[in-house]
Amino acid sequence: MSSRDAILARIRAAVADAPEPPPVTRDYRTAHVDDDHAAVVDLLAENLADYRARVHRCTEAELPALLARLLTDHGSRSVAVPPGLPTAWLAAAEGAEQHLDDPEQPLTARQLDAIDSVVTGCRIAIAETGTLVLDAGPGQGRRALTLVPDHHVCVVGSADQVVASLPQAVPLLDATRPLTWISGPSATSDIELDRVEGVHGPRTLEVVLVG
């Protein structure tokens, strides 16, 4: 008998007559904010900004003009477009050449590296952590789209996409899909605690909250 087997045998003998443990109760709070959804969206905006994302708010009617202005202000001459992105979103962005990431003929890494910006939607946004979650669904695209271009504009298309906390978000997500979790622009402080942005993804993250 090995030492491991001997230890496990002693543990089994020690607990053989122990009573069944009581059921684990899970009645704890799933969020630390009130149920006021407007306050939850405000908290999301606050935490996104704390992570150095640029946060914008608009109505659905104002969205095309705002996206066009953000691309112009960034100096973007080209923008990657994921399949399924609503055509109206970029209808006013005449100054940036649009490159559709066709699933049949996806943009190469070299092509993406030459593109200035990418505009996507998201699956869900988490207020308490200031996190955007993309699952490669319509309007979100594959992960490379949000990692290679240096400027990412992510649209939270409705207040219904905003949840207060991680425990509320996880049951809404499909774990079999390729989930990308984004909290602010790409940054690292691995080397002598000096913050460097753009190492693992875009240096500039702009988030548009619609509603």
C-alpha angles and dihedrals in degrees: 000000000000123000089253093054091047093052093047091048091054091049092051091050092048094053098036094104097034116124121248111273118248117261116272110251116216100190094124122125116275094203139028097216132074124265091255100120094199088058090050091054090048089052090051091053091048095050094044089054090047088059088053096255116143108240125204130178127203145144123263090256091053095048101090093051092046093051091049090051093048091052092047093047090052091050092240115171094174135034132191114229121201118218113268096028107143107259091221092065094070098029091111096043096098095147095064124067109232120226113194114211095224110199089218092054109015123195112267123237089253091052092048091049089058093051117095102209146007127209119203143158123229139227097229142344125218115213102197093054100030089235132153118204122203121187101184091258125143111314093013104075131191122322095258091065091066096039106048107044111075095226123054123186110191120190121208094202100198142008088247088072091062120089128178102232149011094256088057093047102049097065089053094056129082107230091202091066124084100262120198116195115201125189107172129318119324110283141157135185097188096123112069090323091285110146112235119182128206099032099119100018144337119350091210124052119182119186123197117201110201120203 
